């Protein structure tokens, strides 16, 4: 059962980041923006989809803070915001460290069993 306190809280920002990065189109946009800022048309060019559908992907990325946009005249330019990526990277590094520590403990346990059998 979900308590009302839990149900009313907004999800942590990292959920939105991983949800956004789960889509290959959005990952492609992030990879492209690693090189330099780009306009919507430049970003949409390699993807075979209607522009309104592509813009929805950009809205998801912007909503979770992975990209930011700036409009100059009629051109909207997107750039990467590295802070959310650092949040995801730090979470993954913590998980990796936890599992490496567990595997080291398991390895030490197995080695101690081998030593006791001798």
Secondary structure, 3 states (H helix, E strand, C coil): CCCHHHHHCCCCHHHHHHHHHCCHHHHHHHHHHCCCCEEHHHHHCCCCCCHHHHHHHHHHHHHCCCEEEEEECCEEEEEECHHHHHHHHHHHHHHHHHHHHHHHHHHHHHHHHHHHHC
